[in-house]
Structures are given as C-alpha cells and as structure tokens.
Amino acid sequence: MPAHDEPARTTGVLNQLVDSSVTLIESLQDPSGAYPASPTFSAYRGYCWLRDGSFIADGMSAAGVPDSADRFFGWCARAVDRYRGPIEAAESARAAGLAVDPALLPPTRFTLSGEVSDVGWWDFQTDGYGTWLWALSEHIRRGAELRDEWRSAIVSTVRFLVATWDLPCYDWWEESKDQRHVSTLGCVAVGLERAVADGWLDSSLAESATSAAQSIRGLVATLGTHEGRLAKWLGSTDLDASLLALVTMGYLDDEPGVARATVEAVGDTLVASGGVHRYLDDVFYGGGLWPLLTCFLGLAELRVGHPELASLRRAFAASTATAAGDMPEQVTDHLLAPEHRQEWLDRWGPVATPLLWSHAMYVRLAVEEAKS
C-alpha cells in the first residue's frame, strides 16, 4: 500500500495560510472526531455537518494529516450506526411503496457527539451521505486503512441512499426543499459508485447501488443540464456554485465538455472581484463572495486545464483571511443584495469566522496546485 502524502508544510505568504489552516483545523477538531463548522458562530458552534466535515477531512487527508481524517470517519461511522433504525424503516417504507416522513430520517447536522440537536434545524439532505463515502474513498486511495468498525456504517449509508436518492430534499444551503438538486444527486451518485468500485458491498447491494447511480446520471443528463452545462436542480436553467463539486469529485470525468461548460458558466455568471457567489438570487448576509466556493472553482479549473486561473482563485481566497489568519464563510466585497445584510447580522451576528470548511478548501486547492 502506498505511503500517505507528506504534510503540506510550505513557505511564502500564500502558503503560510496552508500551515496555519491545518494547525487551526487540528486544534479545533473535537475529541469525538467531529469538526465543528465554526467555533464562534452562534448557529454553527457545537455542530458538525456530514458534507462540510467530509470536505474538511478530505483536505486534511490530502495535506498529509491522515490521523485527523481517520478520527472524522470514525465519528461518521458512529453517527450513521446510531440511526440504523430510521434507515431501515425508510428502506422498508420505500420498498412497500409508502411515503417517508423526512422528519424521521437521519439528519445532516449532528452535535459533536453525533446526535440530533434538540434545537430545530433544516434537515433531510442526502448530499452529505454521498460525500462522506467519496471522501472516505479518497482517503483510502491515498493509502489509509479501511477499518472494520466503519463497514456497517458504509453499508447503512448505501442502503439509505438507494432508498431515498430520488426524494426532494434541501440543497447544500438548506434551501429549496421541494426540488431535486443536481449537486446533491451528483454527490450521491459519486458516493455510491465509489462504494461499488472500492469493493465495500456485497453483490446484491452493489447491484442496487449501481442501478441507483445510473438512474441519477440519466436524470441529470436529461433534466439537469442546460445548454451543455449542469443546472441548479432538475428542470431548472439556473446556476449554483455547488455544482463545481461535481467537477472536483470526478462526477464529470467522462463528460469533459459538460465539465468545461459548467466551469465556464460559473466563471461568467457567479464570479465578481475574483471570488464566487453561491447563486444570483442569494440574500444570505447580503449575498457575498465565498472563499470556499472560490477554491472549488480553482480546483475545477485545474481539472479542466486552467492552472493560471486556479492561482488567481487561491490568491483571492487568501485575501479574505483576517489579520489573525481566520478565513470567513463569506465577505462583503460585492454583495448581490446589500439590503438584506442587516437582517442576518441582527439574527446571528457577524459572519462565521473562522469557518473550517473555508480553511480546508484552501488547503485542498494549495495541495492540488502543487501537483500541477
């Protein structure tokens, strides 16, 4: 088995942020293995999302800190195992042709101990379940060991996704719960395909997972594309920067034209002052520019052969860090809806800073840039 990558210890102003980001993530990781979304932001403090955490773990794994990723994947496995009952109930209901109450399904946001919070939150999102399978696969392919205690959670996750992938759910941003989002569907498909390809499933479940992934790909190809690039949700013509993840995760490896068209459309439509907006109608904190999405764009640009643009994205992301080196969730350089900013400040206070996902995506982009 190949040795895991060496830590990405670097020099230079931009690269100092890689080192400090890795150190920050290590210092804030909970003893349980969970990554708190942000240590200070009132709505995120004390909680871990499967999606965010999986990308953070991928960043740490890629940077040569496999123990941190191992601890997170152990946390994922315990969290999923805790909700095996609801997963089996959802599977039985779908098999019987019965409706499934989303409120009874496993959550996307967990406490750091891996439980559901008693504070209400927007839930039922399947993208995180696919993403943790993909991130685990990436980690194993870098030379880490697949631990036996994770296997039951992998199987439960696949069964959950096979049973629920076609249900409408909230998107990455906890919005638009009545739609089937292309970024969500792609994350699910990639996770299922990796579980099959890496040999984690018995033949029956592998067949079901392959069938579900093929169905997703068929739907996305017919209803989830517009003018040759990916669309926000099935039947939509809009863009969402979360679609960039499908380029970086390899969903479009066999469709390079769609990958290039999606990257170019995001660059033409959602980029301002060098950074990336979530989508054009965004009003959250006024609809600012997100460093983590800017890093996703840089990773996608590397993937489609534009390393010079990726360097610009990383420079922008680095410029958002505070004097203390903390990277925020978003910045106010170019607000889409400035009249809405105050209502969010009144509700939750200043933008989440630091946001661990922002730091992890910066690390991930720096590591990938170094290889190009």
VOGU-3710 file (C-alpha; in Angstrom, 3 decimals, decimal comma):
1> mpahdepart> 0,000/0,000/0,000  1,443/3,418/-0,915  2,551/5,752/1,833  0,231/8,589/2,689  1,139/12,039/1,347  3,566/14,035/3,446  2,175/17,065/5,293  1,889/20,133/3,089  4,308/22,283/5,092  5,188/25,257/2,925
11> tgvlnqlvds> 6,725/28,705/2,689  5,635/32,064/1,339  2,781/34,378/2,227  0,073/32,383/0,460  1,381/29,062/1,682  1,755/30,152/5,285  -2,036/30,086/5,300  -1,893/26,381/4,416  0,154/25,643/7,513  -1,936/27,816/9,801
21> svtlieslqd> -5,137/26,334/8,364  -4,016/22,780/9,037  -2,998/23,784/12,561  -6,320/25,537/13,161  -8,361/22,540/12,000  -6,275/20,171/14,124  -6,688/22,371/17,180  -10,463/22,670/16,825  -11,289/19,056/15,980  -13,409/17,617/18,770
31> psgaypaspt> -12,137/14,582/20,720  -15,061/12,689/19,150  -13,526/13,272/15,720  -16,155/15,787/14,601  -15,149/19,068/13,002  -17,172/21,977/14,407  -18,367/24,083/11,489  -17,209/27,233/13,279  -16,057/27,662/16,886  -17,713/31,059/17,365
41> fsayrgycwl> -20,718/31,465/15,051  -23,899/31,017/17,075  -25,753/28,801/14,571  -22,747/26,568/13,832  -20,910/26,330/17,138  -21,082/22,811/18,549  -22,364/21,201/15,335  -20,892/19,157/12,509  -22,358/18,663/9,046  -21,581/15,492/7,115
51> rdgsfiadgm> -20,954/17,491/3,935  -18,715/20,200/5,426  -16,886/17,728/7,623  -16,228/15,352/4,739  -14,613/18,083/2,669  -12,602/19,161/5,709  -11,422/15,584/6,234  -10,507/15,349/2,561  -8,420/18,495/2,909  -6,612/17,127/5,937
61> saagvpdsad> -6,057/13,762/4,296  -4,684/15,403/1,144  -2,409/17,623/3,247  -0,810/14,594/4,870  -2,662/14,580/8,196  -4,391/11,196/7,935  -4,974/10,740/11,665  -7,328/13,726/11,694  -9,302/12,296/8,777  -9,373/8,863/10,427
71> rffgwcarav> -10,921/10,347/13,550  -13,577/12,112/11,497  -14,501/8,994/9,543  -14,771/7,105/12,815  -17,177/9,788/14,018  -19,183/9,458/10,783  -19,448/5,713/11,226  -20,684/6,007/14,802  -23,189/8,724/13,861  -24,617/6,673/10,986
81> dryrgpieaa> -24,728/3,481/13,067  -26,749/5,342/15,675  -29,513/5,902/13,092  -29,614/2,434/11,586  -33,230/2,026/12,752  -34,601/5,027/10,820  -32,556/3,993/7,791  -34,081/0,509/7,825  -37,559/1,983/8,327  -37,114/4,271/5,317
91> esaraaglav> -35,851/1,367/3,241  -38,867/-0,778/4,171  -41,329/2,040/3,519  -39,939/2,779/0,044  -39,908/-0,927/-0,823  -43,596/-1,099/0,153  -44,438/1,988/-1,885  -45,217/4,044/1,204  -44,446/7,695/1,851  -41,487/8,521/4,061
101> dpallpptrf> -41,695/11,306/6,610  -38,469/13,324/6,162  -38,643/14,345/9,816  -37,970/10,718/10,775  -34,914/10,331/8,562  -31,302/10,691/9,739  -30,112/14,294/9,979  -27,476/16,188/8,067  -26,398/18,296/11,050  -25,219/16,493/14,166
111> tlsgevsdvg> -23,985/17,528/17,571  -20,297/16,890/18,107  -21,239/13,674/19,896  -23,065/12,505/16,764  -26,647/13,023/17,862  -29,562/15,134/16,661  -29,752/18,539/18,285  -32,797/19,475/20,314  -32,644/22,862/18,570  -34,690/22,862/15,373
121> wwdfqtdgyg> -32,757/22,997/12,107  -33,379/22,418/8,408  -32,702/18,783/7,706  -33,126/15,881/5,279  -30,222/16,376/2,912  -28,674/13,369/1,213  -25,596/15,022/-0,300  -23,545/14,677/2,880  -24,094/10,918/2,996  -22,751/10,512/-0,519
131> twlwalsehi> -19,906/12,915/0,183  -18,620/11,053/3,211  -18,406/7,854/1,119  -16,482/9,748/-1,583  -14,134/11,408/0,933  -13,501/8,083/2,662  -12,696/6,518/-0,717  -10,233/9,324/-1,478  -8,623/8,790/1,921  -8,270/5,037/1,401
141> rrgaelrdew> -6,868/5,539/-2,099  -4,154/7,741/-0,600  -3,000/4,770/1,462  -5,117/4,862/4,625  -6,637/1,717/6,091  -10,342/0,909/5,855  -11,207/-0,025/9,411  -13,584/-2,888/10,126  -15,644/-0,774/12,524  -16,610/1,542/9,657
151> rsaivstvrf> -18,034/-1,149/7,394  -21,525/-1,404/8,867  -21,996/2,362/8,538  -20,863/2,238/4,910  -23,487/-0,405/4,183  -26,181/1,527/6,056  -25,289/4,712/4,180  -25,540/2,985/0,811  -28,870/1,421/1,744  -30,138/4,827/2,858
161> lvatwdlpcy> -29,087/6,474/-0,394  -30,511/3,703/-2,565  -33,844/4,090/-0,745  -34,045/7,901/-0,747  -31,942/9,353/-3,586  -34,982/10,283/-5,696  -36,791/12,196/-2,938  -36,765/16,006/-2,969  -34,645/17,412/-0,163  -32,878/20,552/0,983
171> dwweeskdqr> -29,857/21,621/-1,049  -26,356/22,438/0,205  -27,642/25,722/1,593  -30,662/24,277/3,467  -32,992/25,799/0,878  -35,485/24,732/-1,815  -36,605/21,536/-0,085  -39,140/20,631/-2,788  -36,551/20,258/-5,552  -34,140/17,550/-6,632
181> hvstlgcvav> -30,799/19,302/-6,768  -28,140/18,349/-9,270  -25,244/18,909/-6,863  -26,998/16,647/-4,335  -27,732/13,952/-6,904  -24,156/14,041/-8,146  -22,712/13,702/-4,647  -24,969/10,709/-4,054  -24,007/9,077/-7,363  -20,273/9,534/-6,763
191> gleravadgw> -20,552/8,116/-3,254  -22,453/5,058/-4,466  -20,068/4,492/-7,353  -17,033/4,688/-5,079  -18,553/2,201/-2,620  -19,049/-0,244/-5,501  -15,696/0,375/-7,171  -13,760/0,031/-3,915  -15,383/-3,326/-3,129  -17,150/-2,361/0,065
201> ldsslaesat> -20,503/-4,005/-0,752  -21,873/-7,486/-1,334  -23,031/-8,272/-4,857  -26,716/-7,586/-4,223  -26,199/-4,181/-2,642  -23,561/-3,306/-5,236  -26,111/-4,020/-7,961  -28,695/-1,795/-6,271  -26,151/0,995/-5,773  -25,032/0,795/-9,403
211> saaqsirglv> -28,625/0,928/-10,613  -29,358/3,994/-8,457  -26,234/5,784/-9,684  -27,107/5,016/-13,297  -30,621/6,362/-12,757  -29,195/9,547/-11,289  -26,902/10,007/-14,246  -29,779/9,508/-16,641  -31,916/12,088/-14,863  -29,114/14,638/-14,695
221> atlgthegrl> -28,315/14,151/-18,372  -31,938/14,689/-19,448  -33,344/17,118/-16,869  -30,325/18,515/-15,016  -28,416/20,183/-17,811  -28,986/23,404/-19,719  -27,094/24,484/-22,830  -24,451/21,834/-22,249  -23,717/22,580/-18,583  -25,171/21,470/-15,256
231> akwlgstdld> -28,230/23,233/-13,806  -29,198/24,056/-10,225  -31,950/21,438/-9,985  -33,869/19,127/-12,293  -35,859/21,218/-14,753  -34,027/24,446/-13,886  -31,886/26,664/-16,084  -30,190/28,421/-13,154  -26,641/28,017/-11,876  -25,368/27,233/-8,399
241> asllalvtmg> -21,718/27,211/-7,393  -22,205/23,942/-5,524  -22,203/22,312/-8,981  -18,442/22,832/-9,048  -18,109/19,994/-6,557  -19,236/17,540/-9,220  -16,279/18,578/-11,360  -13,806/18,281/-8,477  -15,245/14,967/-7,216  -14,962/13,339/-10,619
251> ylddepgvar> -18,660/13,036/-11,454  -17,989/14,559/-14,879  -14,731/12,779/-15,669  -16,392/11,009/-18,599  -18,099/14,213/-19,745  -15,289/16,763/-20,132  -17,408/19,026/-22,311  -20,068/19,364/-19,619  -17,349/19,931/-17,016  -15,750/22,739/-19,033
261> atveavgdtl> -19,102/24,323/-19,838  -20,129/24,269/-16,163  -16,838/25,802/-15,016  -17,022/28,473/-17,693  -20,645/29,302/-16,875  -19,827/29,751/-13,192  -16,864/31,936/-14,139  -19,002/34,074/-16,433  -22,053/34,336/-14,155  -21,118/33,965/-10,479
271> vasggvhryl> -17,623/35,470/-10,252  -17,070/39,054/-9,094  -13,851/40,703/-7,916  -12,157/37,321/-8,232  -14,466/35,497/-5,818  -17,542/33,295/-6,242  -21,172/33,848/-5,268  -23,426/30,930/-4,344  -26,135/31,849/-6,885  -27,556/35,063/-8,322
281> ddvfyggglw> -30,619/35,336/-6,051  -28,645/34,849/-2,834  -29,661/37,143/0,054  -27,876/35,374/2,950  -25,837/38,119/4,666  -26,443/40,155/1,524  -25,166/37,530/-0,899  -21,408/37,905/-0,624  -18,425/36,080/-2,085  -17,462/32,723/-0,601
291> plltcflgla> -13,763/31,786/-0,314  -14,575/28,077/-0,089  -16,539/28,219/-3,351  -13,728/30,223/-4,902  -11,414/27,344/-4,002  -13,869/24,871/-5,519  -13,711/26,906/-8,720  -9,917/26,824/-8,600  -9,950/23,039/-8,177  -12,395/22,715/-11,062
301> elrvghpela> -10,254/24,995/-13,232  -7,244/22,807/-12,526  -9,306/19,805/-13,525  -10,269/21,309/-16,888  -6,792/22,628/-17,662  -6,648/26,240/-16,442  -3,949/26,341/-13,722  -3,368/30,073/-14,219  -6,947/30,780/-13,160  -6,666/28,435/-10,167
311> slrrafaast> -3,756/30,513/-8,849  -5,921/33,629/-9,003  -8,682/31,869/-7,064  -6,314/30,862/-4,293  -4,954/34,394/-4,072  -8,472/35,748/-3,682  -9,331/33,183/-1,015  -6,164/34,049/0,909  -7,033/37,743/0,751  -10,213/37,104/2,750
321> ataagdmpeq> -8,304/35,938/5,841  -8,235/38,252/8,829  -5,041/39,586/10,364  -5,161/36,583/12,689  -5,342/34,229/9,697  -9,007/33,284/10,105  -10,968/32,653/6,918  -14,671/33,587/6,876  -17,695/31,957/5,308  -18,206/34,947/3,019
331> vtdhllapeh> -17,030/38,525/2,504  -18,841/41,716/1,559  -16,656/42,796/-1,373  -19,517/42,508/-3,863  -22,938/41,970/-2,285  -25,798/40,869/-4,514  -28,484/42,043/-2,079  -26,929/44,524/0,388  -30,342/45,497/1,730  -30,632/42,024/3,316
341> rqewldrwgp> -27,313/42,001/5,167  -28,517/43,672/8,350  -31,323/41,199/8,982  -28,796/38,374/9,186  -26,458/40,391/11,381  -29,379/41,015/13,709  -30,296/37,324/13,718  -26,901/35,662/14,145  -24,234/38,319/14,459  -21,134/38,643/12,256
351> vatpllwsha> -20,397/36,136/9,503  -18,889/32,840/10,673  -15,145/33,426/11,141  -13,241/31,168/11,118  -15,179/28,657/9,045  -13,251/25,390/8,998  -14,627/24,442/5,580  -13,086/27,600/4,086  -9,691/26,715/5,544  -9,933/23,120/4,330
361> myvrlaveea> -10,786/24,086/0,770  -7,870/26,500/0,717  -5,581/23,680/1,835  -7,075/21,339/-0,744  -6,523/23,822/-3,572  -2,945/24,521/-2,484  -2,129/20,810/-2,382  -3,612/20,212/-5,826  -1,874/23,267/-7,271  1,456/21,950/-6,045
371> ks> 0,923/18,811/-8,116  0,155/20,646/-11,351
//
